[in-house]
């Protein structure tokens, strides 16, 4: 099948635009696996589910999300610092609710790898990860 140059260029531009948000979400020490993204019954909202693997000692940048997050620790020990609250340390099998727009940091404070299952109920069409200064 032969593709014209203008069509090939258009496909490259569109494909690059779709890959950019996922690439920006990665940071050293973290490995993100997107699992699910679906519309829900609440107008303008969607559910997104992601597995995040933390290398030993990895610390996220301070960030927030355009909606709620439920963080469930799959393995290891993670410390969460939510703005305006004392730090919370969670072990495998424990979960934390992070309210809409609350800036937070997650840190692997255990001796090895740590992983979380992050479930977001967020505004559709907005970046899921927003760095905060």
N, CA, C and O atoms as a GROMACS GRO file, in nm:
protein
  532
    1UNK      N    1   0.085  -0.117   0.000
    1UNK     CA    2   0.000   0.000   0.000
    1UNK      C    3   0.089   0.123   0.000
    1UNK      O    4   0.184   0.132   0.078
    2UNK      N    5   0.059   0.218  -0.088
    2UNK     CA    6   0.139   0.338  -0.100
    2UNK      C    7   0.069   0.454  -0.032
    2UNK      O    8  -0.050   0.478  -0.057
    3UNK      N    9   0.141   0.528   0.056
    3UNK     CA   10   0.084   0.642   0.128
    3UNK      C   11   0.149   0.768   0.074
    3UNK      O   12   0.271   0.775   0.060
    4UNK      N   13   0.068   0.866   0.043
    4UNK     CA   14   0.122   0.992  -0.008
    4UNK      C   15   0.203   1.062   0.099
    4UNK      O   16   0.180   1.041   0.218
    5UNK      N   17   0.297   1.146   0.058
    5UNK     CA   18   0.381   1.219   0.154
    5UNK      C   19   0.299   1.308   0.246
    5UNK      O   20   0.324   1.308   0.366
    6UNK      N   21   0.201   1.385   0.195
    6UNK     CA   22   0.121   1.467   0.287
    6UNK      C   23   0.046   1.384   0.391
    6UNK      O   24   0.037   1.423   0.507
    7UNK      N   25  -0.008   1.268   0.349
    7UNK     CA   26  -0.079   1.182   0.443
    7UNK      C   27   0.017   1.125   0.548
    7UNK      O   28  -0.015   1.120   0.666
    8UNK      N   29   0.135   1.083   0.503
    8UNK     CA   30   0.235   1.029   0.596
    8UNK      C   31   0.277   1.136   0.696
    8UNK      O   32   0.292   1.107   0.815
    9UNK      N   33   0.298   1.259   0.650
    9UNK     CA   34   0.335   1.368   0.740
    9UNK      C   35   0.225   1.396   0.841
    9UNK      O   36   0.253   1.418   0.959
   10UNK      N   37   0.099   1.396   0.795
   10UNK     CA   38  -0.014   1.419   0.885
   10UNK      C   39  -0.023   1.310   0.991
   10UNK      O   40  -0.046   1.340   1.108
   11UNK      N   41  -0.004   1.184   0.952
   11UNK     CA   42  -0.008   1.073   1.048
   11UNK      C   43   0.105   1.085   1.150
   11UNK      O   44   0.085   1.058   1.268
   12UNK      N   45   0.223   1.126   1.104
   12UNK     CA   46   0.335   1.144   1.196
   12UNK      C   47   0.307   1.254   1.297
   12UNK      O   48   0.337   1.238   1.416
   13UNK      N   49   0.250   1.364   1.252
   13UNK     CA   50   0.218   1.475   1.342
   13UNK      C   51   0.114   1.434   1.444
   13UNK      O   52   0.129   1.460   1.564
   14UNK      N   53   0.007   1.369   1.399
   14UNK     CA   54  -0.099   1.324   1.490
   14UNK      C   55  -0.044   1.222   1.589
   14UNK      O   56  -0.071   1.232   1.709
   15UNK      N   57   0.031   1.124   1.541
   15UNK     CA   58   0.089   1.023   1.629
   15UNK      C   59   0.182   1.082   1.732
   15UNK      O   60   0.183   1.038   1.847
   16UNK      N   61   0.261   1.182   1.693
   16UNK     CA   62   0.352   1.247   1.787
   16UNK      C   63   0.274   1.320   1.895
   16UNK      O   64   0.315   1.320   2.011
   17UNK      N   65   0.165   1.383   1.858
   17UNK     CA   66   0.082   1.455   1.956
   17UNK      C   67   0.019   1.363   2.056
   17UNK      O   68   0.003   1.400   2.173
   18UNK      N   69  -0.019   1.244   2.015
   18UNK     CA   70  -0.080   1.148   2.106
   18UNK      C   71   0.024   1.089   2.201
   18UNK      O   72  -0.008   1.059   2.316
   19UNK      N   73   0.146   1.071   2.155
   19UNK     CA   74   0.249   1.011   2.239
   19UNK      C   75   0.305   1.110   2.340
   19UNK      O   76   0.357   1.068   2.444
   20UNK      N   77   0.296   1.238   2.314
   20UNK     CA   78   0.357   1.339   2.400
   20UNK      C   79   0.306   1.337   2.544
   20UNK      O   80   0.388   1.340   2.635
   21UNK      N   81   0.174   1.333   2.569
   21UNK     CA   82   0.130   1.333   2.709
   21UNK      C   83   0.185   1.215   2.788
   21UNK      O   84   0.223   1.232   2.904
   22UNK      N   85   0.190   1.097   2.729
   22UNK     CA   86   0.243   0.980   2.801
   22UNK      C   87   0.391   0.997   2.829
   22UNK      O   88   0.438   0.962   2.937
   23UNK      N   89   0.466   1.050   2.732
   23UNK     CA   90   0.609   1.070   2.751
   23UNK      C   91   0.635   1.172   2.862
   23UNK      O   92   0.727   1.154   2.942
   24UNK      N   93   0.556   1.278   2.867
   24UNK     CA   94   0.575   1.380   2.969
   24UNK      C   95   0.543   1.327   3.108
   24UNK      O   96   0.596   1.378   3.207
   25UNK      N   97   0.458   1.227   3.118
   25UNK     CA   98   0.418   1.173   3.248
   25UNK      C   99   0.528   1.088   3.311
   25UNK      O  100   0.529   1.068   3.432
   26UNK      N  101   0.622   1.039   3.229
   26UNK     CA  102   0.730   0.956   3.283
   26UNK      C  103   0.837   1.045   3.344
   26UNK      O  104   0.867   1.152   3.291
   27UNK      N  105   0.893   1.003   3.452
   27UNK     CA  106   1.008   1.071   3.511
   27UNK      C  107   1.102   0.964   3.561
   27UNK      O  108   1.060   0.852   3.589
   28UNK      N  109   1.231   0.997   3.574
   28UNK     CA  110   1.328   0.896   3.617
   28UNK      C  111   1.288   0.832   3.750
   28UNK      O  112   1.242   0.900   3.843
   29UNK      N  113   1.306   0.700   3.758
   29UNK     CA  114   1.274   0.628   3.881
   29UNK      C  115   1.132   0.574   3.886
   29UNK      O  116   1.095   0.503   3.980
   30UNK      N  117   1.052   0.606   3.784
   30UNK     CA  118   0.912   0.565   3.780
   30UNK      C  119   0.884   0.494   3.649
   30UNK      O  120   0.937   0.530   3.544
   31UNK      N  121   0.799   0.394   3.656
   31UNK     CA  122   0.759   0.320   3.537
   31UNK      C  123   0.607   0.312   3.540
   31UNK      O  124   0.550   0.245   3.626
   32UNK      N  125   0.544   0.378   3.447
   32UNK     CA  126   0.398   0.389   3.444
   32UNK      C  127   0.341   0.296   3.339
   32UNK      O  128   0.388   0.292   3.225
   33UNK      N  129   0.239   0.220   3.378
   33UNK     CA  130   0.170   0.132   3.284
   33UNK      C  131   0.023   0.171   3.284
   33UNK      O  132  -0.047   0.150   3.383
   34UNK      N  133  -0.024   0.228   3.174
   34UNK     CA  134  -0.165   0.265   3.161
   34UNK      C  135  -0.247   0.138   3.144
   34UNK      O  136  -0.217   0.055   3.058
   35UNK      N  137  -0.351   0.121   3.226
   35UNK     CA  138  -0.431  -0.001   3.226
   35UNK      C  139  -0.571   0.020   3.168
   35UNK      O  140  -0.621  -0.067   3.096
   36UNK      N  141  -0.634   0.134   3.200
   36UNK     CA  142  -0.774   0.153   3.163
   36UNK      C  143  -0.805   0.301   3.151
   36UNK      O  144  -0.755   0.382   3.230
   37UNK      N  145  -0.886   0.337   3.053
   37UNK     CA  146  -0.937   0.474   3.040
   37UNK      C  147  -1.075   0.463   2.977
   37UNK      O  148  -1.088   0.421   2.862
   38UNK      N  149  -1.179   0.500   3.054
   38UNK     CA  150  -1.317   0.486   3.008
   38UNK      C  151  -1.403   0.601   3.057
   38UNK      O  152  -1.381   0.656   3.165
   39UNK      N  153  -1.502   0.637   2.976
   39UNK     CA  154  -1.603   0.734   3.020
   39UNK      C  155  -1.685   0.671   3.132
   39UNK      O  156  -1.702   0.550   3.138
   40UNK      N  157  -1.736   0.757   3.222
   40UNK     CA  158  -1.825   0.709   3.327
   40UNK      C  159  -1.957   0.784   3.316
   40UNK      O  160  -1.973   0.871   3.230
   41UNK      N  161  -2.051   0.752   3.403
   41UNK     CA  162  -2.185   0.811   3.395
   41UNK      C  163  -2.188   0.958   3.438
   41UNK      O  164  -2.284   1.028   3.404
   42UNK      N  165  -2.090   1.006   3.510
   42UNK     CA  166  -2.084   1.148   3.548
   42UNK      C  167  -2.042   1.228   3.425
   42UNK      O  168  -1.935   1.203   3.369
   43UNK      N  169  -2.123   1.323   3.381
   43UNK     CA  170  -2.091   1.400   3.259
   43UNK      C  171  -1.955   1.469   3.269
   43UNK      O  172  -1.923   1.531   3.370
   44UNK      N  173  -1.876   1.457   3.161
   44UNK     CA  174  -1.746   1.523   3.155
   44UNK      C  175  -1.636   1.458   3.236
   44UNK      O  176  -1.528   1.516   3.250
   45UNK      N  177  -1.661   1.340   3.290
   45UNK     CA  178  -1.561   1.269   3.372
   45UNK      C  179  -1.527   1.134   3.310
   45UNK      O  180  -1.605   1.076   3.235
   46UNK      N  181  -1.409   1.086   3.344
   46UNK     CA  182  -1.366   0.953   3.302
   46UNK      C  183  -1.286   0.888   3.414
   46UNK      O  184  -1.237   0.956   3.505
   47UNK      N  185  -1.274   0.756   3.407
   47UNK     CA  186  -1.191   0.682   3.502
   47UNK      C  187  -1.065   0.642   3.427
   47UNK      O  188  -1.069   0.597   3.312
   48UNK      N  189  -0.952   0.658   3.495
   48UNK     CA  190  -0.823   0.618   3.441
   48UNK      C  191  -0.755   0.535   3.548
   48UNK      O  192  -0.752   0.574   3.665
   49UNK      N  193  -0.700   0.420   3.508
   49UNK     CA  194  -0.630   0.335   3.603
   49UNK      C  195  -0.489   0.310   3.552
   49UNK      O  196  -0.469   0.276   3.435
   50UNK      N  197  -0.391   0.328   3.641
   50UNK     CA  198  -0.250   0.323   3.606
   50UNK      C  199  -0.174   0.246   3.713
   50UNK      O  200  -0.201   0.261   3.832
   51UNK      N  201  -0.081   0.164   3.671
   51UNK     CA  202   0.014   0.102   3.765
   51UNK      C  203   0.140   0.186   3.761
   51UNK      O  204   0.192   0.217   3.654
   52UNK      N  205   0.189   0.224   3.879
   52UNK     CA  206   0.312   0.303   3.888
   52UNK      C  207   0.412   0.224   3.972
   52UNK      O  208   0.386   0.191   4.087
   53UNK      N  209   0.526   0.194   3.912
   53UNK     CA  210   0.634   0.124   3.981
   53UNK      C  211   0.742   0.226   4.016
   53UNK      O  212   0.787   0.303   3.932
   54UNK      N  213   0.783   0.225   4.144
   54UNK     CA  214   0.881   0.318   4.198
   54UNK      C  215   1.013   0.244   4.220
   54UNK      O  216   1.015   0.142   4.289
   55UNK      N  217   1.121   0.293   4.163
   55UNK     CA  218   1.253   0.238   4.195
   55UNK      C  219   1.285   0.272   4.341
   55UNK      O  220   1.225   0.362   4.397
   56UNK      N  221   1.380   0.200   4.402
   56UNK     CA  222   1.417   0.232   4.540
   56UNK      C  223   1.456   0.380   4.554
   56UNK      O  224   1.536   0.432   4.476
   57UNK      N  225   1.399   0.447   4.654
   57UNK     CA  226   1.430   0.587   4.682
   57UNK      C  227   1.364   0.689   4.590
   57UNK      O  228   1.383   0.809   4.610
   58UNK      N  229   1.289   0.647   4.491
   58UNK     CA  230   1.228   0.740   4.395
   58UNK      C  231   1.126   0.831   4.464
   58UNK      O  232   1.050   0.788   4.550
   59UNK      N  233   1.128   0.959   4.424
   59UNK     CA  234   1.037   1.060   4.478
   59UNK      C  235   0.972   1.132   4.360
   59UNK      O  236   1.042   1.181   4.271
   60UNK      N  237   0.841   1.140   4.360
   60UNK     CA  238   0.772   1.210   4.252
   60UNK      C  239   0.790   1.360   4.266
   60UNK      O  240   0.823   1.410   4.373
   61UNK      N  241   0.767   1.432   4.157
   61UNK     CA  242   0.760   1.577   4.166
   61UNK      C  243   0.627   1.611   4.232
   61UNK      O  244   0.534   1.531   4.229
   62UNK      N  245   0.620   1.728   4.292
   62UNK     CA  246   0.493   1.773   4.351
   62UNK      C  247   0.395   1.793   4.235
   62UNK      O  248   0.427   1.859   4.136
   63UNK      N  249   0.276   1.736   4.249
   63UNK     CA  250   0.179   1.742   4.140
   63UNK      C  251   0.036   1.731   4.193
   63UNK      O  252   0.014   1.705   4.311
   64UNK      N  253  -0.060   1.752   4.103
   64UNK     CA  254  -0.199   1.725   4.136
   64UNK      C  255  -0.269   1.666   4.014
   64UNK      O  256  -0.207   1.646   3.909
   65UNK      N  257  -0.397   1.640   4.028
   65UNK     CA  258  -0.476   1.579   3.921
   65UNK      C  259  -0.608   1.655   3.909
   65UNK      O  260  -0.656   1.711   4.007
   66UNK      N  261  -0.667   1.656   3.789
   66UNK     CA  262  -0.795   1.725   3.770
   66UNK      C  263  -0.913   1.639   3.815
   66UNK      O  264  -1.010   1.621   3.741
   67UNK      N  265  -0.905   1.586   3.934
   67UNK     CA  266  -1.008   1.499   3.990
   67UNK      C  267  -0.951   1.420   4.106
   67UNK      O  268  -0.841   1.448   4.155
   68UNK      N  269  -1.026   1.322   4.151
   68UNK     CA  270  -0.986   1.241   4.266
   68UNK      C  271  -0.894   1.127   4.225
   68UNK      O  272  -0.897   1.078   4.112
   69UNK      N  273  -0.809   1.086   4.322
   69UNK     CA  274  -0.723   0.970   4.303
   69UNK      C  275  -0.739   0.876   4.422
   69UNK      O  276  -0.748   0.920   4.537
   70UNK      N  277  -0.743   0.748   4.394
   70UNK     CA  278  -0.734   0.646   4.497
   70UNK      C  279  -0.603   0.573   4.470
   70UNK      O  280  -0.588   0.510   4.365
   71UNK      N  281  -0.509   0.579   4.563
   71UNK     CA  282  -0.380   0.513   4.550
   71UNK      C  283  -0.383   0.387   4.637
   71UNK      O  284  -0.405   0.395   4.758
   72UNK      N  285  -0.361   0.272   4.576
   72UNK     CA  286  -0.358   0.143   4.646
   72UNK      C  287  -0.218   0.085   4.630
   72UNK      O  288  -0.172   0.062   4.518
   73UNK      N  289  -0.151   0.062   4.741
   73UNK     CA  290  -0.014   0.011   4.737
   73UNK      C  291  -0.017  -0.140   4.712
   73UNK      O  292  -0.072  -0.217   4.789
   74UNK      N  293   0.045  -0.179   4.600
   74UNK     CA  294   0.052  -0.320   4.562
   74UNK      C  295   0.168  -0.392   4.629
   74UNK      O  296   0.156  -0.507   4.671
   75UNK      N  297   0.283  -0.322   4.638
   75UNK     CA  298   0.400  -0.380   4.704
   75UNK      C  299   0.491  -0.270   4.754
   75UNK      O  300   0.490  -0.158   4.702
   76UNK      N  301   0.568  -0.301   4.856
   76UNK     CA  302   0.663  -0.205   4.911
   76UNK      C  303   0.599  -0.109   5.010
   76UNK      O  304   0.491  -0.135   5.063
   77UNK      N  305   0.668   0.002   5.034
   77UNK     CA  306   0.625   0.103   5.130
   77UNK      C  307   0.637   0.240   5.065
   77UNK      O  308   0.743   0.279   5.018
   78UNK      N  309   0.526   0.313   5.063
   78UNK     CA  310   0.523   0.445   5.002
   78UNK      C  311   0.478   0.549   5.104
   78UNK      O  312   0.388   0.525   5.185
   79UNK      N  313   0.542   0.664   5.099
   79UNK     CA  314   0.502   0.777   5.182
   79UNK      C  315   0.438   0.881   5.092
   79UNK      O  316   0.492   0.917   4.987
   80UNK      N  317   0.321   0.930   5.134
   80UNK     CA  318   0.249   1.032   5.060
   80UNK      C  319   0.245   1.158   5.145
   80UNK      O  320   0.210   1.154   5.263
   81UNK      N  321   0.281   1.270   5.084
   81UNK     CA  322   0.273   1.400   5.150
   81UNK      C  323   0.170   1.482   5.074
   81UNK      O  324   0.196   1.532   4.964
   82UNK      N  325   0.050   1.496   5.134
   82UNK     CA  326  -0.056   1.578   5.076
   82UNK      C  327  -0.045   1.718   5.135
   82UNK      O  328  -0.028   1.735   5.256
   83UNK      N  329  -0.055   1.817   5.050
   83UNK     CA  330  -0.041   1.956   5.094
   83UNK      C  331  -0.134   1.985   5.211
   83UNK      O  332  -0.253   1.957   5.206
   84UNK      N  333  -0.076   2.043   5.318
   84UNK     CA  334  -0.152   2.081   5.435
   84UNK      C  335  -0.180   1.968   5.532
   84UNK      O  336  -0.254   1.987   5.628
   85UNK      N  337  -0.122   1.851   5.509
   85UNK     CA  338  -0.144   1.736   5.598
   85UNK      C  339  -0.010   1.673   5.636
   85UNK      O  340   0.089   1.690   5.565
   86UNK      N  341  -0.006   1.602   5.748
   86UNK     CA  342   0.119   1.530   5.782
   86UNK      C  343   0.139   1.413   5.685
   86UNK      O  344   0.042   1.363   5.628
   87UNK      N  345   0.264   1.369   5.666
   87UNK     CA  346   0.290   1.255   5.576
   87UNK      C  347   0.219   1.129   5.624
   87UNK      O  348   0.198   1.109   5.744
   88UNK      N  349   0.183   1.045   5.529
   88UNK     CA  350   0.117   0.917   5.558
   88UNK      C  351   0.201   0.807   5.492
   88UNK      O  352   0.233   0.816   5.374
   89UNK      N  353   0.236   0.704   5.568
   89UNK     CA  354   0.312   0.592   5.514
   89UNK      C  355   0.219   0.474   5.497
   89UNK      O  356   0.150   0.433   5.590
   90UNK      N  357   0.219   0.417   5.376
   90UNK     CA  358   0.134   0.302   5.345
   90UNK      C  359   0.218   0.183   5.302
   90UNK      O  360   0.321   0.198   5.236
   91UNK      N  361   0.171   0.065   5.340
   91UNK     CA  362   0.235  -0.061   5.304
   91UNK      C  363   0.142  -0.136   5.208
   91UNK      O  364   0.027  -0.097   5.190
   92UNK      N  365   0.194  -0.242   5.148
   92UNK     CA  366   0.114  -0.322   5.055
   92UNK      C  367  -0.021  -0.356   5.116
   92UNK      O  368  -0.030  -0.400   5.231
   93UNK      N  369  -0.127  -0.334   5.039
   93UNK     CA  370  -0.262  -0.364   5.084
   93UNK      C  371  -0.336  -0.244   5.144
   93UNK      O  372  -0.453  -0.255   5.178
   94UNK      N  373  -0.268  -0.131   5.156
   94UNK     CA  374  -0.333  -0.011   5.211
   94UNK      C  375  -0.362   0.089   5.099
   94UNK      O  376  -0.296   0.089   4.995
   95UNK      N  377  -0.463   0.174   5.122
   95UNK     CA  378  -0.506   0.270   5.021
   95UNK      C  379  -0.520   0.410   5.080
   95UNK      O  380  -0.532   0.427   5.202
   96UNK      N  381  -0.519   0.509   4.992
   96UNK     CA  382  -0.529   0.649   5.031
   96UNK      C  383  -0.616   0.722   4.930
   96UNK      O  384  -0.602   0.701   4.809
   97UNK      N  385  -0.705   0.808   4.978
   97UNK     CA  386  -0.787   0.894   4.892
   97UNK      C  387  -0.721   1.031   4.882
   97UNK      O  388  -0.688   1.092   4.984
   98UNK      N  389  -0.701   1.078   4.760
   98UNK     CA  390  -0.641   1.210   4.738
   98UNK      C  391  -0.746   1.297   4.668
   98UNK      O  392  -0.784   1.268   4.554
   99UNK      N  393  -0.794   1.403   4.736
   99UNK     CA  394  -0.901   1.486   4.680
   99UNK      C  395  -0.859   1.563   4.554
   99UNK      O  396  -0.740   1.584   4.529
  100UNK      N  397  -0.957   1.603   4.477
  100UNK     CA  398  -0.941   1.681   4.355
  100UNK      C  399  -0.851   1.802   4.378
  100UNK      O  400  -0.876   1.883   4.467
  101UNK      N  401  -0.746   1.814   4.296
  101UNK     CA  402  -0.662   1.932   4.297
  101UNK      C  403  -0.563   1.945   4.411
  101UNK      O  404  -0.488   2.043   4.415
  102UNK      N  405  -0.559   1.850   4.504
  102UNK     CA  406  -0.467   1.859   4.618
  102UNK      C  407  -0.326   1.821   4.571
  102UNK      O  408  -0.304   1.710   4.521
  103UNK      N  409  -0.231   1.913   4.589
  103UNK     CA  410  -0.092   1.886   4.551
  103UNK      C  411  -0.034   1.781   4.645
  103UNK      O  412  -0.060   1.782   4.765
  104UNK      N  413   0.046   1.690   4.588
  104UNK     CA  414   0.104   1.584   4.670
  104UNK      C  415   0.233   1.531   4.608
  104UNK      O  416   0.265   1.556   4.492
  105UNK      N  417   0.306   1.456   4.691
  105UNK     CA  418   0.432   1.393   4.653
  105UNK      C  419   0.425   1.249   4.703
  105UNK      O  420   0.374   1.223   4.812
  106UNK      N  421   0.476   1.156   4.623
  106UNK     CA  422   0.484   1.016   4.665
  106UNK      C  423   0.631   0.975   4.663
  106UNK      O  424   0.706   1.010   4.572
  107UNK      N  425   0.670   0.899   4.766
  107UNK     CA  426   0.810   0.859   4.780
  107UNK      C  427   0.820   0.714   4.822
  107UNK      O  428   0.748   0.669   4.911
  108UNK      N  429   0.910   0.641   4.758
  108UNK     CA  430   0.938   0.503   4.798
  108UNK      C  431   1.032   0.508   4.917
  108UNK      O  432   1.150   0.542   4.902
  109UNK      N  433   0.982   0.474   5.035
  109UNK     CA  434   1.062   0.478   5.157
  109UNK      C  435   1.102   0.338   5.205
  109UNK      O  436   1.160   0.324   5.313
  110UNK      N  437   1.070   0.236   5.125
  110UNK     CA  438   1.107   0.099   5.161
  110UNK      C  439   1.246   0.064   5.110
  110UNK      O  440   1.314   0.147   5.050
  111UNK      N  441   1.286  -0.060   5.132
  111UNK     CA  442   1.419  -0.105   5.093
  111UNK      C  443   1.431  -0.154   4.950
  111UNK      O  444   1.542  -0.176   4.902
  112UNK      N  445   1.320  -0.171   4.881
  112UNK     CA  446   1.324  -0.222   4.744
  112UNK      C  447   1.224  -0.150   4.657
  112UNK      O  448   1.186  -0.036   4.685
  113UNK      N  449   1.182  -0.216   4.552
  113UNK     CA  450   1.085  -0.160   4.459
  113UNK      C  451   0.949  -0.145   4.530
  113UNK      O  452   0.917  -0.221   4.620
  114UNK      N  453   0.872  -0.046   4.487
  114UNK     CA  454   0.735  -0.029   4.537
  114UNK      C  455   0.644  -0.005   4.417
  114UNK      O  456   0.687   0.046   4.314
  115UNK      N  457   0.518  -0.042   4.432
  115UNK     CA  458   0.422  -0.024   4.324
  115UNK      C  459   0.288   0.018   4.380
  115UNK      O  460   0.248  -0.022   4.489
  116UNK      N  461   0.217   0.102   4.303
  116UNK     CA  462   0.082   0.141   4.340
  116UNK      C  463  -0.010   0.124   4.220
  116UNK      O  464   0.032   0.131   4.105
  117UNK      N  465  -0.136   0.102   4.251
  117UNK     CA  466  -0.242   0.104   4.151
  117UNK      C  467  -0.315   0.235   4.175
  117UNK      O  468  -0.380   0.253   4.278
  118UNK      N  469  -0.304   0.327   4.080
  118UNK     CA  470  -0.368   0.459   4.093
  118UNK      C  471  -0.495   0.459   4.008
  118UNK      O  472  -0.492   0.432   3.888
  119UNK      N  473  -0.606   0.491   4.073
  119UNK     CA  474  -0.734   0.502   4.003
  119UNK      C  475  -0.779   0.646   4.014
  119UNK      O  476  -0.793   0.700   4.124
  120UNK      N  477  -0.802   0.709   3.900
  120UNK     CA  478  -0.840   0.850   3.894
  120UNK      C  479  -0.981   0.864   3.839
  120UNK      O  480  -1.017   0.797   3.742
  121UNK      N  481  -1.061   0.951   3.900
  121UNK     CA  482  -1.188   0.995   3.844
  121UNK      C  483  -1.164   1.142   3.811
  121UNK      O  484  -1.163   1.228   3.899
  122UNK      N  485  -1.144   1.170   3.682
  122UNK     CA  486  -1.094   1.301   3.642
  122UNK      C  487  -1.177   1.365   3.531
  122UNK      O  488  -1.259   1.300   3.466
  123UNK      N  489  -1.154   1.495   3.513
  123UNK     CA  490  -1.218   1.570   3.406
  123UNK      C  491  -1.164   1.520   3.273
  123UNK      O  492  -1.042   1.515   3.253
  124UNK      N  493  -1.253   1.482   3.185
  124UNK     CA  494  -1.216   1.428   3.055
  124UNK      C  495  -1.145   1.534   2.970
  124UNK      O  496  -1.186   1.650   2.965
  125UNK      N  497  -1.039   1.491   2.903
  125UNK     CA  498  -0.969   1.579   2.810
  125UNK      C  499  -0.862   1.668   2.872
  125UNK      O  500  -0.797   1.743   2.801
  126UNK      N  501  -0.843   1.660   3.005
  126UNK     CA  502  -0.739   1.740   3.071
  126UNK      C  503  -0.619   1.652   3.102
  126UNK      O  504  -0.634   1.530   3.118
  127UNK      N  505  -0.500   1.711   3.110
  127UNK     CA  506  -0.383   1.631   3.147
  127UNK      C  507  -0.404   1.568   3.284
  127UNK      O  508  -0.450   1.634   3.377
  128UNK      N  509  -0.370   1.441   3.296
  128UNK     CA  510  -0.395   1.370   3.422
  128UNK      C  511  -0.291   1.404   3.528
  128UNK      O  512  -0.319   1.390   3.648
  129UNK      N  513  -0.175   1.448   3.488
  129UNK     CA  514  -0.064   1.476   3.579
  129UNK      C  515  -0.023   1.622   3.559
  129UNK      O  516   0.020   1.660   3.449
  130UNK      N  517  -0.035   1.704   3.663
  130UNK     CA  518  -0.004   1.847   3.652
  130UNK      C  519   0.103   1.882   3.756
  130UNK      O  520   0.074   1.886   3.875
  131UNK      N  521   0.228   1.908   3.713
  131UNK     CA  522   0.331   1.948   3.808
  131UNK      C  523   0.295   2.079   3.877
  131UNK      O  524   0.236   2.169   3.816
  132UNK      N  525   0.330   2.089   4.006
  132UNK     CA  526   0.300   2.207   4.087
  132UNK      C  527   0.431   2.259   4.144
  132UNK      O  528   0.515   2.180   4.187
  133UNK      N  529   0.449   2.388   4.147
  133UNK     CA  530   0.572   2.446   4.204
  133UNK      C  531   0.556   2.476   4.350
  133UNK      O  532   0.649   2.524   4.414
   0.00000   0.00000   0.00000
